[in-house]
Amino acid sequence: NAQGRLTNDMEAISLSPNAVTGYVDAMELGDASVTVTGWATDVETARPATTVVALVDGRMAARGRTGVPRPDVAAHFHQAGTTNSGFSLTVPLPVLQGRGLPVVNIFAISESGQVNELGYYPALPLPHH
């Protein structure tokens, strides 16, 4: 966990666990990157979170938006507005390699700027070079 704060170099934002929720469903290793997929919703507005970011060892590694259809999430929350809460992020492998086992944190950010860390698998399947 990121010890209660999201850091992007010198910037720090307090986390809001009750405002944004979601989960990383999978991390798939490709030839040059790891693809991170999942979902993230803004609990307060019953809409998708607007931004998803990946930090590797505390530094920004990837940033993307929600928009992938997730009717299962909308059904779970009984909120049609959360249908497009899915995301897919691409993290370049060079960011992950050469550091031992990297610490990877995935965060969702709501339209109002609320931030929370998403639940996910504890380790990435990295190649050993």
Sequence and secondary structure as in RCSB ss.txt:
>XXXX:A:sequence
NAQGRLTNDMEAISLSPNAVTGYVDAMELGDASVTVTGWATDVETARPATTVVALVDGRMAARGRTGVPRPDVAA
HFHQAGTTNSGFSLTVPLPVLQGRGLPVVNIFAISESGQVNELGYYPALPLPHH
>XXXX:A:secstr
  TTEEEETTEEEE  TTTEEEEEEEEEE SSEEEEEEEEEETTTTEE SEEEEEETTEEEEEEE  B  HHHHH
HHT GGGTT EEEEEEEHHHHTTSSS  EEEEEE TT  EEE B  S       
